[in-house]
Amino acid sequence: MAVSDEIIAMFQLFDKKGEGSVNHEQMTSFVTSLGYHMTKKEIDDVISRYDVNKSNALEIEEFAEMTKDLMTSVDDITIKLAYDAFDPDGHGYVTKRQVERILQNLSIRISKSDLEEMMGDVGDYVTYQQFVDVITK
């Protein structure tokens, strides 16, 4: 698995001794730096889930996989929060104009013609699942 330079740099921030792995204490620092507060058991569970070689620490490839999954989860939460902000009454849909504003709030720049093409046949109202399908195309 190819690991990006960004992930390597992040890994090295927490592998302060250069041991080639991130242990429980270092993992706690990592998740805290991302704004999460996890118990010892939750950290143990994360390490156990990604620790393929059962070393009780995460090597760079394991760390990269965990980070990718974590960032995907964060992105999913961000998308849901953005969508919900434009559907505060919980109707279960937003308009195309609201989708355009959601994308702007997520710092996704898109022209009106690209938005129309991307939205395709969803109609005037967009459900959450249609919204996710559209922005993850």
C-alpha positions as CSV (number, residue, x, y, z in Angstrom):
1,M,0.0,0.0,0.0
2,A,1.4,3.4,-1.0
3,V,1.3,5.8,1.9
4,S,1.0,9.6,1.1
5,D,3.6,12.1,2.3
6,E,0.9,13.7,4.5
7,I,0.2,10.5,6.3
8,I,3.9,9.8,6.8
9,A,4.4,13.3,8.2
10,M,1.4,12.8,10.5
11,F,2.7,9.4,11.6
12,Q,6.2,10.8,12.4
13,L,4.6,13.5,14.6
14,F,3.3,10.8,16.9
15,D,6.1,8.3,16.5
16,K,8.4,10.7,18.4
17,K,11.1,8.1,19.1
18,G,11.2,6.9,15.5
19,E,10.4,3.3,16.5
20,G,8.3,2.7,13.4
21,S,5.0,2.3,15.3
22,V,2.5,4.3,17.3
23,N,1.6,2.8,20.7
24,H,-1.4,3.4,23.0
25,E,-0.1,6.6,24.5
26,Q,0.9,8.1,21.1
27,M,-2.5,7.0,19.7
28,T,-4.2,8.8,22.6
29,S,-2.3,12.0,21.6
30,F,-3.2,11.5,18.0
31,V,-7.0,11.2,18.5
32,T,-6.9,14.1,21.1
33,S,-5.2,16.3,18.5
34,L,-8.1,15.6,16.1
35,G,-10.6,16.8,18.8
36,Y,-11.8,13.3,19.9
37,H,-11.9,12.1,23.5
38,M,-11.7,8.4,23.7
39,T,-11.4,6.1,26.7
40,K,-8.5,3.7,27.1
41,K,-10.8,0.8,26.0
42,E,-11.9,2.7,22.9
43,I,-8.2,3.4,22.0
44,D,-7.4,-0.3,22.6
45,D,-10.3,-1.2,20.3
46,V,-9.0,1.1,17.6
47,I,-5.5,-0.3,17.8
48,S,-6.8,-3.9,17.9
49,R,-9.0,-3.3,14.8
50,Y,-6.1,-2.1,12.7
51,D,-3.2,-3.9,14.3
52,V,-2.8,-6.7,11.6
53,N,0.4,-8.1,13.1
54,K,-0.8,-8.0,16.7
55,S,2.1,-5.9,18.0
56,N,-0.2,-3.7,20.2
57,A,0.9,-0.7,18.1
58,L,0.2,0.6,14.6
59,E,2.9,0.5,12.0
60,I,2.8,3.1,9.2
61,E,0.6,1.0,6.9
62,E,-1.9,0.2,9.7
63,F,-1.8,3.8,10.8
64,A,-2.5,4.9,7.2
65,E,-5.5,2.6,6.9
66,M,-6.9,3.8,10.2
67,T,-6.4,7.4,9.3
68,K,-8.2,6.9,5.9
69,D,-11.2,5.3,7.6
70,L,-11.2,8.0,10.3
71,M,-11.1,10.8,7.7
72,T,-13.9,9.1,5.7
73,S,-16.0,9.1,8.8
74,V,-15.3,12.7,9.5
75,D,-16.2,13.6,6.0
76,D,-19.5,11.7,6.3
77,I,-20.3,13.5,9.5
78,T,-19.5,16.9,7.9
79,I,-21.7,16.1,4.9
80,K,-24.6,15.1,7.2
81,L,-24.2,18.2,9.3
82,A,-24.1,20.4,6.2
83,Y,-27.2,18.7,4.8
84,D,-29.1,18.9,8.1
85,A,-28.3,22.6,8.4
86,F,-30.4,23.2,5.2
87,D,-33.2,20.8,6.4
88,P,-33.6,22.1,9.9
89,D,-37.3,21.0,10.0
90,G,-36.3,17.5,9.0
91,H,-38.5,17.4,5.9
92,G,-36.1,14.9,4.3
93,Y,-35.3,17.0,1.3
94,V,-33.6,20.2,0.2
95,T,-33.8,22.3,-3.0
96,K,-31.2,22.4,-5.7
97,R,-30.4,26.0,-4.6
98,Q,-29.8,24.7,-1.1
99,V,-27.5,22.0,-2.4
100,E,-25.5,24.7,-4.1
101,R,-25.1,26.5,-0.8
102,I,-24.2,23.2,1.0
103,L,-21.4,22.6,-1.5
104,Q,-20.2,26.2,-1.0
105,N,-20.1,25.6,2.8
106,L,-18.1,22.5,2.2
107,S,-15.7,24.6,0.1
108,I,-16.6,22.7,-3.1
109,R,-16.7,25.2,-5.9
110,I,-19.1,24.3,-8.8
111,S,-20.6,26.2,-11.7
112,K,-24.3,26.3,-12.2
113,S,-24.0,24.2,-15.4
114,D,-21.8,21.6,-13.6
115,L,-24.4,21.5,-10.8
116,E,-27.2,21.0,-13.2
117,E,-25.3,18.2,-15.0
118,M,-24.3,16.6,-11.7
119,M,-27.8,16.8,-10.3
120,G,-29.2,15.1,-13.4
121,D,-32.7,13.8,-12.9
122,V,-33.2,14.2,-9.2
123,G,-35.9,16.8,-9.6
124,D,-36.4,20.0,-7.7
125,Y,-36.0,18.4,-4.3
126,V,-33.0,16.4,-3.2
127,T,-33.1,13.7,-0.4
128,Y,-30.0,13.1,1.7
129,Q,-29.1,9.9,-0.1
130,Q,-29.4,11.6,-3.5
131,F,-27.2,14.5,-2.1
132,V,-24.5,12.0,-1.0
133,D,-24.7,10.1,-4.3
134,V,-24.3,13.4,-6.2
135,I,-21.3,14.8,-4.3
136,T,-19.5,11.5,-4.2
137,K,-19.7,10.8,-7.9
